Amino acid sequence: MAFVITQPCQGEQAGECVDVCPVDCIEKGEDQYYINPDLCIDCGACVSVCPVDAIVEEYELMPEEEPYLEKAEKFFGHI
């Protein structure tokens, strides 16, 4: 499992998550930040610093948030 950055990031793009990630798995895309699901170690450090609560565990995604996992997978070339 990995964490997924959802819609609130699109308006904020604060970037604190990048600074605290111990495995450097978060990258800035055109409209938001993305977490590489292959590199994420599920430590949760990013969740606690996100000012807009945009980061959710993959298995806790609501149906309307699932496209954000797909966007991350596309961003990192998985699909």
Sequence and secondary structure as in RCSB ss.txt:
>XXXX:A:sequence
MAFVITQPCQGEQAGECVDVCPVDCIEKGEDQYYINPDLCIDCGACVSVCPVDAIVEEYELMPEEEPYLEKAEKF
FGHI
>XXXX:A:secstr
  EEE THHHHH   HHHHH TT  EEE SSSEEE TTT     HHHHH TT  EEEGGG  GGGHHHHHHHHHH
TT  
